[in-house]
Amino acid sequence: MPLNYVQGDATKPFGTGNRIITHCCNDRGFWNAGFVKALSNRWSEPERAYRQWSAGNGQVPFALGNVQFVKVETGVCVANIIGQAGIAIRNQTTPPVRYDAIRKGLITVRDLALTYNASIHMPRMGARLAGGQWEVIAEIIESELCNYGLQVTVYDLN
């Protein structure tokens, strides 16, 4: 299945059935810019869970490539993927995105999506503040999700 691009808000995923909203977080515990603000404006649970996880209170280690799933509504959960090392800093030569961590996280998302017959919804994760190249991230998404028959929708705000 190809990636499906739509105009809209990834915090309001289209369709019915089980849905996973997937996005990229940093490994420093900062939840203060980008898509996470939109998540926090819609639900308090993803931020609260992420902050607890970053403080060492999680079922899996708070580390690059790991994922925390947070149920926000019946049939909808948010996947907090640790896909960036730190945050972007002015004059930094290496962007914080870590493609291998995003790949590892998406494999975990894939397993859950296949188990629960879920569709996957996301902004262009890792491509704005994390400094990643969308073409590279899109290839990872296609390889780890779409090639397994999963429906993936990427949302661009108007």
ROSE-945366 format. One record per residue: residue in three letters; y negated, x negated, z negated of N, C-alpha, C in turn; residue number from 0. Coordinates in nm, 4 decimals. Layout:
N
NODE   r      n.Y      n.X      n.Z     ca.Y     ca.X     ca.Z      c.Y      c.X      c.Z   k
NODE ALA        Y        X        Z        Y        X        Z        Y        X        Z NUM
...
***
This chain:
158
NODE   r      n.Y      n.X      n.Z     ca.Y     ca.X     ca.Z      c.Y      c.X      c.Z   k
NODE MET   0.1185  -0.0841   0.0000   0.0000   0.0000   0.0000  -0.1240  -0.0880   0.0000   0
NODE PRO  -0.2223  -0.0555   0.0826  -0.3457  -0.1336   0.0819  -0.4339  -0.0948  -0.0364   1
NODE LEU  -0.5261  -0.1838  -0.0684  -0.6271  -0.1508  -0.1688  -0.7116  -0.0353  -0.1167   2
NODE ASN  -0.7446   0.0563  -0.2045  -0.8268   0.1714  -0.1694  -0.9642   0.1496  -0.2319   3
NODE TYR  -1.0693   0.1400  -0.1495  -1.2049   0.1201  -0.1979  -1.2799   0.2530  -0.1944   4
NODE VAL  -1.3483   0.2853  -0.3036  -1.4252   0.4089  -0.3112  -1.5599   0.3826  -0.3777   5
NODE GLN  -1.6551   0.4712  -0.3530  -1.7812   0.4709  -0.4258  -1.7587   0.5568  -0.5496   6
NODE GLY  -1.7909   0.5046  -0.6663  -1.7732   0.5825  -0.7869  -1.7701   0.4961  -0.9110   7
NODE ASP  -1.7344   0.5590  -1.0202  -1.7347   0.4986  -1.1528  -1.5904   0.4778  -1.1973   8
NODE ALA  -1.5513   0.3543  -1.2184  -1.4131   0.3239  -1.2571  -1.3776   0.3790  -1.3948   9
NODE THR  -1.4768   0.4172  -1.4755  -1.4454   0.4797  -1.6045  -1.4102   0.6267  -1.5881  10
NODE LYS  -1.4201   0.6764  -1.4664  -1.3824   0.8151  -1.4352  -1.2840   0.8113  -1.3186  11
NODE PRO  -1.1626   0.7618  -1.3458  -1.0665   0.7393  -1.2368  -1.0247   0.8686  -1.1669  12
NODE PHE  -1.0225   0.8619  -1.0347  -0.9825   0.9751  -0.9529  -0.8344   1.0055  -0.9723  13
NODE GLY  -0.7977   1.1284  -0.9428  -0.6576   1.1656  -0.9398  -0.6082   1.2250  -1.0699  14
NODE THR  -0.4793   1.2510  -1.0694  -0.4117   1.3060  -1.1862  -0.2942   1.2156  -1.2193  15
NODE GLY  -0.2226   1.2506  -1.3215  -0.1099   1.1675  -1.3620  -0.1559   1.0505  -1.4458  16
NODE ASN  -0.0657   0.9588  -1.4703  -0.0972   0.8416  -1.5526  -0.1850   0.7448  -1.4747  17
NODE ARG  -0.2899   0.6954  -1.5426  -0.3850   0.6041  -1.4802  -0.4159   0.4890  -1.5753  18
NODE ILE  -0.4246   0.3700  -1.5183  -0.4586   0.2498  -1.5945  -0.5889   0.1942  -1.5389  19
NODE ILE  -0.6906   0.1866  -1.6245  -0.8180   0.1254  -1.5862  -0.8085  -0.0216  -1.6260  20
NODE THR  -0.8159  -0.1083  -1.5261  -0.7938  -0.2512  -1.5462  -0.9247  -0.3275  -1.5277  21
NODE HIS  -0.9493  -0.4225  -1.6172  -1.0708  -0.5042  -1.6032  -1.0475  -0.6400  -1.6674  22
NODE CYS  -1.1422  -0.7299  -1.6445  -1.1322  -0.8693  -1.6877  -1.2220  -0.8933  -1.8099  23
NODE CYS  -1.1641  -0.9534  -1.9131  -1.2370  -0.9891  -2.0362  -1.2353  -1.1407  -2.0542  24
NODE ASN  -1.3178  -1.1881  -2.1443  -1.3214  -1.3313  -2.1749  -1.2354  -1.3627  -2.2971  25
NODE ASP  -1.2077  -1.4901  -2.3142  -1.1224  -1.5354  -2.4251  -1.2015  -1.5808  -2.5473  26
NODE ARG  -1.3294  -1.5416  -2.5568  -1.4137  -1.5824  -2.6692  -1.4504  -1.4655  -2.7606  27
NODE GLY  -1.4104  -1.3446  -2.7244  -1.4405  -1.2299  -2.8086  -1.5745  -1.1648  -2.7808  28
NODE PHE  -1.6401  -1.2024  -2.6698  -1.7680  -1.1423  -2.6349  -1.7448  -1.0160  -2.5534  29
NODE TRP  -1.8027  -0.9077  -2.5971  -1.7967  -0.7779  -2.5283  -1.9406  -0.7298  -2.5193  30
NODE ASN  -2.0148  -0.7823  -2.4204  -2.1570  -0.7514  -2.4229  -2.2240  -0.7351  -2.2873  31
NODE ALA  -2.1527  -0.7490  -2.1777  -2.2186  -0.7380  -2.0471  -2.1182  -0.6949  -1.9405  32
NODE GLY  -2.1723  -0.6368  -1.8353  -2.0882  -0.5975  -1.7229  -2.0147  -0.4666  -1.7471  33
NODE PHE  -1.8948  -0.4564  -1.6914  -1.8171  -0.3330  -1.6954  -1.7851  -0.2884  -1.8379  34
NODE VAL  -1.7757  -0.3816  -1.9317  -1.7424  -0.3420  -2.0692  -1.8492  -0.2500  -2.1285  35
NODE LYS  -1.9724  -0.2645  -2.0848  -2.0775  -0.1734  -2.1335  -2.0488  -0.0305  -2.0885  36
NODE ALA  -2.0058  -0.0155  -1.9631  -1.9715   0.1179  -1.9121  -1.8531   0.1754  -1.9884  37
NODE LEU  -1.7541   0.0910  -2.0171  -1.6397   0.1382  -2.0968  -1.6854   0.1864  -2.2338  38
NODE SER  -1.7698   0.1085  -2.2989  -1.8164   0.1446  -2.4332  -1.9029   0.2700  -2.4321  39
NODE ASN  -1.9750   0.2927  -2.3231  -2.0541   0.4143  -2.3125  -1.9664   0.5382  -2.3000  40
NODE ARG  -1.8461   0.5200  -2.2506  -1.7543   0.6343  -2.2304  -1.6594   0.6528  -2.3477  41
NODE TRP  -1.6039   0.5403  -2.4010  -1.5079   0.5454  -2.5116  -1.5355   0.4301  -2.6076  42
NODE SER  -1.5115   0.4519  -2.7342  -1.5295   0.3439  -2.8324  -1.4022   0.2613  -2.8508  43
NODE GLU  -1.2875   0.3175  -2.8193  -1.1592   0.2529  -2.8492  -1.1388   0.1167  -2.7820  44
NODE PRO  -1.1705   0.0994  -2.6518  -1.1439  -0.0317  -2.5900  -1.2191  -0.1471  -2.6571  45
NODE GLU  -1.3461  -0.1259  -2.6894  -1.4238  -0.2317  -2.7550  -1.3698  -0.2594  -2.8950  46
NODE ARG  -1.3453  -0.1553  -2.9703  -1.2953  -0.1730  -3.1073  -1.1617  -0.2495  -3.1058  47
NODE ALA  -1.0722  -0.2101  -3.0163  -0.9416  -0.2766  -3.0078  -0.9567  -0.4223  -2.9645  48
NODE TYR  -1.0442  -0.4482  -2.8666  -1.0668  -0.5848  -2.8193  -1.1211  -0.6733  -2.9314  49
NODE ARG  -1.2163  -0.6223  -3.0064  -1.2749  -0.7020  -3.1148  -1.1706  -0.7313  -3.2236  50
NODE GLN  -1.0861  -0.6341  -3.2533  -0.9778  -0.6585  -3.3507  -0.8801  -0.7620  -3.2959  51
NODE TRP  -0.8477  -0.7495  -3.1678  -0.7566  -0.8443  -3.1032  -0.8139  -0.9854  -3.1077  52
NODE SER  -0.9436  -0.9983  -3.0758  -1.0062  -1.1311  -3.0747  -1.0124  -1.1926  -3.2146  53
NODE ALA  -1.0068  -1.1069  -3.3172  -1.0069  -1.1548  -3.4560  -0.8654  -1.1894  -3.5044  54
NODE GLY  -0.7683  -1.1789  -3.4150  -0.6315  -1.2160  -3.4509  -0.5439  -1.0999  -3.4932  55
NODE ASN  -0.5912  -0.9776  -3.4729  -0.5148  -0.8598  -3.5141  -0.4581  -0.7880  -3.3922  56
NODE GLY  -0.3654  -0.8514  -3.3247  -0.3059  -0.7908  -3.2066  -0.1571  -0.8144  -3.2004  57
NODE GLN  -0.0907  -0.7341  -3.1174   0.0540  -0.7485  -3.1026   0.0897  -0.8682  -3.0155  58
NODE VAL  -0.0009  -0.9067  -2.9249   0.0194  -1.0263  -2.8427  -0.0959  -1.1218  -2.8713  59
NODE PRO  -0.0753  -1.2508  -2.8531  -0.1832  -1.3469  -2.8797  -0.3068  -1.3201  -2.7935  60
NODE PHE  -0.4219  -1.3444  -2.8495  -0.5488  -1.3329  -2.7790  -0.5667  -1.4614  -2.6989  61
NODE ALA  -0.5176  -1.4599  -2.5742  -0.5166  -1.5812  -2.4937  -0.5227  -1.5458  -2.3454  62
NODE LEU  -0.5651  -1.6416  -2.2651  -0.5742  -1.6222  -2.1209  -0.4447  -1.5665  -2.0645  63
NODE GLY  -0.4588  -1.4646  -1.9798  -0.3449  -1.4040  -1.9128  -0.2799  -1.2898  -1.9876  64
NODE ASN  -0.3133  -1.2739  -2.1140  -0.2527  -1.1656  -2.1916  -0.3324  -1.0370  -2.1748  65
NODE VAL  -0.2660  -0.9254  -2.2052  -0.3244  -0.7933  -2.1828  -0.3083  -0.7080  -2.3071  66
NODE GLN  -0.4099  -0.6310  -2.3342  -0.4080  -0.5315  -2.4412  -0.4282  -0.3953  -2.3761  67
NODE PHE  -0.3358  -0.3032  -2.4016  -0.3476  -0.1673  -2.3484  -0.4022  -0.0757  -2.4570  68
NODE VAL  -0.5040   0.0023  -2.4213  -0.5708   0.0899  -2.5168  -0.5730   0.2313  -2.4587  69
NODE LYS  -0.5062   0.3237  -2.5244  -0.5065   0.4629  -2.4787  -0.6424   0.5246  -2.5109  70
NODE VAL  -0.7045   0.5882  -2.4101  -0.8354   0.6491  -2.4299  -0.8337   0.8007  -2.4094  71
NODE GLU  -0.7379   0.8491  -2.3343  -0.7206   0.9923  -2.3100  -0.5729   1.0139  -2.2788  72
NODE THR  -0.5306   1.1386  -2.2794  -0.3944   1.1679  -2.2387  -0.3760   1.1205  -2.0948  73
NODE GLY  -0.2812   1.0330  -2.0730  -0.2524   0.9833  -1.9397  -0.3443   0.8732  -1.8894  74
NODE VAL  -0.4392   0.8275  -1.9712  -0.5326   0.7223  -1.9286  -0.5365   0.6119  -2.0334  75
NODE CYS  -0.5165   0.4880  -1.9880  -0.5337   0.3746  -2.0790  -0.6173   0.2682  -2.0095  76
NODE VAL  -0.6763   0.1825  -2.0905  -0.7561   0.0696  -2.0427  -0.6747  -0.0567  -2.0668  77
NODE ALA  -0.6681  -0.1407  -1.9639  -0.6007  -0.2702  -1.9750  -0.7076  -0.3782  -1.9867  78
NODE ASN  -0.7209  -0.4350  -2.1070  -0.8113  -0.5477  -2.1303  -0.7347  -0.6747  -2.0943  79
NODE ILE  -0.7629  -0.7317  -1.9779  -0.6972  -0.8556  -1.9342  -0.7863  -0.9739  -1.9699  80
NODE ILE  -0.7319  -1.0713  -2.0399  -0.8075  -1.1936  -2.0679  -0.7966  -1.2813  -1.9430  81
NODE GLY  -0.9000  -1.2716  -1.8584  -0.8977  -1.3389  -1.7290  -1.0096  -1.4384  -1.7079  82
NODE GLN  -1.0855  -1.4660  -1.8126  -1.1892  -1.5670  -1.7986  -1.1992  -1.6510  -1.9248  83
NODE ALA  -1.2240  -1.7796  -1.9040  -1.2409  -1.8754  -2.0127  -1.3892  -1.8824  -2.0469  84
NODE GLY  -1.4258  -1.8237  -2.1583  -1.5663  -1.8214  -2.1980  -1.6461  -1.7249  -2.1124  85
NODE ILE  -1.7769  -1.7466  -2.1110  -1.8672  -1.6627  -2.0320  -1.9552  -1.7534  -1.9464  86
NODE ALA  -2.0156  -1.6942  -1.8455  -2.1032  -1.7717  -1.7573  -2.2260  -1.8193  -1.8330  87
NODE ILE  -2.2574  -1.9445  -1.8122  -2.3750  -2.0061  -1.8747  -2.4590  -2.0670  -1.7625  88
NODE ARG  -2.5898  -2.0513  -1.7734  -2.6796  -2.1060  -1.6720  -2.6501  -2.2544  -1.6483  89
NODE ASN  -2.6512  -2.2940  -1.5219  -2.6265  -2.4320  -1.4768  -2.4813  -2.4766  -1.4958  90
NODE GLN  -2.3926  -2.3833  -1.5247  -2.2506  -2.4155  -1.5370  -2.1935  -2.4330  -1.3961  91
NODE THR  -2.1176  -2.5395  -1.3731  -2.0668  -2.5657  -1.2389  -1.9351  -2.4925  -1.2106  92
NODE THR  -1.8546  -2.4704  -1.3124  -1.7272  -2.4009  -1.2941  -1.7388  -2.2603  -1.3505  93
NODE PRO  -1.7149  -2.1585  -1.2681  -1.7221  -2.0220  -1.3206  -1.6105  -1.9966  -1.4215  94
NODE PRO  -1.6300  -1.9016  -1.5128  -1.5303  -1.8772  -1.6169  -1.4035  -1.8071  -1.5689  95
NODE VAL  -1.4027  -1.7483  -1.4485  -1.2834  -1.6781  -1.4013  -1.1635  -1.7732  -1.3950  96
NODE ARG  -1.0471  -1.7200  -1.4284  -0.9222  -1.7964  -1.4184  -0.8236  -1.7106  -1.3399  97
NODE TYR  -0.8044  -1.7485  -1.2139  -0.7213  -1.6690  -1.1244  -0.5769  -1.6580  -1.1735  98
NODE ASP  -0.5233  -1.7654  -1.2272  -0.3854  -1.7600  -1.2782  -0.3729  -1.6615  -1.3940  99
NODE ALA  -0.4761  -1.6544  -1.4778  -0.4747  -1.5603  -1.5898  -0.4830  -1.4164  -1.5394 100
NODE ILE  -0.5641  -1.3944  -1.4377  -0.5716  -1.2603  -1.3788  -0.4367  -1.2225  -1.3198 101
NODE ARG  -0.3736  -1.3141  -1.2483  -0.2412  -1.2878  -1.1905  -0.1406  -1.2523  -1.3008 102
NODE LYS  -0.1357  -1.3330  -1.4052  -0.0419  -1.3071  -1.5147  -0.0688  -1.1703  -1.5771 103
NODE GLY  -0.1962  -1.1390  -1.5999  -0.2314  -1.0098  -1.6576  -0.1917  -0.8942  -1.5674 104
NODE LEU  -0.2121  -0.9099  -1.4367  -0.1762  -0.8029  -1.3436  -0.0254  -0.7811  -1.3363 105
NODE ILE   0.0518  -0.8847  -1.3576   0.1979  -0.8676  -1.3628   0.2349  -0.7784  -1.4812 106
NODE THR   0.1681  -0.7981  -1.5941   0.1921  -0.7128  -1.7115   0.1488  -0.5693  -1.6830 107
NODE VAL   0.0337  -0.5531  -1.6171  -0.0135  -0.4200  -1.5784   0.0879  -0.3557  -1.4839 108
NODE ARG   0.1373  -0.4332  -1.3886   0.2374  -0.3822  -1.2938   0.3588  -0.3263  -1.3655 109
NODE ASP   0.4092  -0.4002  -1.4626   0.5279  -0.3555  -1.5362   0.5037  -0.2202  -1.6029 110
NODE LEU   0.3874  -0.2035  -1.6656   0.3564  -0.0765  -1.7309   0.3393   0.0354  -1.6271 111
NODE ALA   0.2694   0.0039  -1.5175   0.2459   0.1046  -1.4131   0.3770   0.1518  -1.3510 112
NODE LEU   0.4687   0.0608  -1.3271   0.5974   0.0996  -1.2701   0.6802   0.1807  -1.3698 113
NODE THR   0.6739   0.1430  -1.4961   0.7485   0.2150  -1.6000   0.7000   0.3584  -1.6144 114
NODE TYR   0.5684   0.3785  -1.6082   0.5096   0.5108  -1.6331   0.4567   0.5791  -1.5071 115
NODE ASN   0.4924   0.5262  -1.3896   0.4492   0.5855  -1.2632   0.2978   0.6084  -1.2643 116
NODE ALA   0.2235   0.5029  -1.2934   0.0782   0.5115  -1.3078   0.0066   0.4513  -1.1872 117
NODE SER  -0.1093   0.5066  -1.1575  -0.1985   0.4454  -1.0596  -0.2926   0.3513  -1.1356 118
NODE ILE  -0.3531   0.2582  -1.0617  -0.4373   0.1556  -1.1230  -0.5778   0.1675  -1.0653 119
NODE HIS  -0.6773   0.1589  -1.1534  -0.8174   0.1780  -1.1167  -0.8982   0.0641  -1.1769 120
NODE MET  -0.9964   0.0141  -1.1009  -1.0731  -0.1006  -1.1501  -1.2050  -0.1164  -1.0772 121
NODE PRO  -1.3005  -0.1841  -1.1420  -1.4171  -0.2327  -1.0682  -1.3717  -0.3592  -0.9936 122
NODE ARG  -1.4613  -0.4271  -0.9294  -1.4263  -0.5566  -0.8671  -1.4175  -0.6605  -0.9787 123
NODE MET  -1.3122  -0.6478  -1.0568  -1.2971  -0.7283  -1.1778  -1.2934  -0.8777  -1.1478 124
NODE GLY  -1.3610  -0.9519  -1.2324  -1.3627  -1.0972  -1.2203  -1.4552  -1.1514  -1.1134 125
NODE ALA  -1.5217  -1.0624  -1.0390  -1.6010  -1.1091  -0.9252  -1.7515  -1.1091  -0.9492 126
NODE ARG  -1.7955  -1.0560  -1.0613  -1.9399  -1.0575  -1.0863  -1.9720  -1.1623  -1.1920 127
NODE LEU  -1.9762  -1.1205  -1.3162  -2.0152  -1.2123  -1.4239  -1.9164  -1.3271  -1.4432 128
NODE ALA  -1.7902  -1.3035  -1.4143  -1.6899  -1.4098  -1.4292  -1.6977  -1.5116  -1.3167 129
NODE GLY  -1.7700  -1.4778  -1.2081  -1.7947  -1.5735  -1.1011  -1.6827  -1.5915  -1.0008 130
NODE GLY  -1.5861  -1.5022  -1.0002  -1.4747  -1.5157  -0.9068  -1.5086  -1.4708  -0.7669 131
NODE GLN  -1.4313  -1.5166  -0.6708  -1.4454  -1.4739  -0.5320  -1.3578  -1.3506  -0.5120 132
NODE TRP  -1.4208  -1.2394  -0.4707  -1.3460  -1.1152  -0.4578  -1.2300  -1.1281  -0.3602 133
NODE GLU  -1.2475  -1.2049  -0.2537  -1.1395  -1.2205  -0.1558  -1.0145  -1.2786  -0.2208 134
NODE VAL  -1.0320  -1.3717  -0.3115  -0.9182  -1.4336  -0.3821  -0.8566  -1.3317  -0.4787 135
NODE ILE  -0.9404  -1.2625  -0.5529  -0.8904  -1.1638  -0.6498  -0.8202  -1.0494  -0.5774 136
NODE ALA  -0.8767  -1.0038  -0.4664  -0.8146  -0.8955  -0.3893  -0.6757  -0.9370  -0.3417 137
NODE GLU  -0.6605  -1.0610  -0.3005  -0.5286  -1.1090  -0.2563  -0.4296  -1.1071  -0.3714 138
NODE ILE  -0.4744  -1.1457  -0.4897  -0.3869  -1.1427  -0.6076  -0.3464  -0.9987  -0.6378 139
NODE ILE  -0.4415  -0.9071  -0.6317  -0.4129  -0.7650  -0.6577  -0.3109  -0.7127  -0.5570 140
NODE GLU  -0.3323  -0.7436  -0.4303  -0.2384  -0.6980  -0.3270  -0.0997  -0.7550  -0.3512 141
NODE SER  -0.0936  -0.8833  -0.3842   0.0346  -0.9501  -0.4065   0.1088  -0.8963  -0.5286 142
NODE GLU   0.0369  -0.8732  -0.6375   0.1024  -0.8369  -0.7633   0.1108  -0.6870  -0.7892 143
NODE LEU   0.0318  -0.6066  -0.7180   0.0330  -0.4616  -0.7410   0.0674  -0.3834  -0.6147 144
NODE CYS  -0.0140  -0.3983  -0.5121   0.0035  -0.3185  -0.3899   0.1392  -0.3440  -0.3241 145
NODE ASN   0.1820  -0.4686  -0.3204   0.3103  -0.5016  -0.2580   0.4298  -0.4437  -0.3326 146
NODE TYR   0.4063  -0.3896  -0.4513   0.5118  -0.3238  -0.5290   0.5015  -0.1719  -0.5172 147
NODE GLY   0.4201  -0.1261  -0.4244   0.4076   0.0167  -0.3996   0.3131   0.0890  -0.4928 148
NODE LEU   0.2353   0.0142  -0.5693   0.1423   0.0771  -0.6620   0.0125   0.1153  -0.5921 149
NODE GLN  -0.0402   0.2308  -0.6312  -0.1687   0.2767  -0.5778  -0.2800   0.2127  -0.6592 150
NODE VAL  -0.3669   0.1373  -0.5927  -0.4770   0.0678  -0.6593  -0.6082   0.1124  -0.5967 151
NODE THR  -0.7005   0.1579  -0.6802  -0.8323   0.2013  -0.6341  -0.9379   0.1097  -0.6962 152
NODE VAL  -1.0233   0.0547  -0.6097  -1.1337  -0.0309  -0.6521  -1.2622   0.0496  -0.6358 153
NODE TYR  -1.3405   0.0554  -0.7429  -1.4624   0.1368  -0.7470  -1.5858   0.0493  -0.7330 154
NODE ASP  -1.6746   0.0915  -0.6449  -1.8065   0.0296  -0.6312  -1.9081   0.1352  -0.6696 155
NODE LEU  -1.9958   0.1048  -0.7641  -2.1014   0.1988  -0.8012  -2.1988   0.2151  -0.6848 156
NODE ASN  -2.2574   0.3325  -0.6733  -2.3551   0.3579  -0.5666  -2.4754   0.2677  -0.5842 157
***
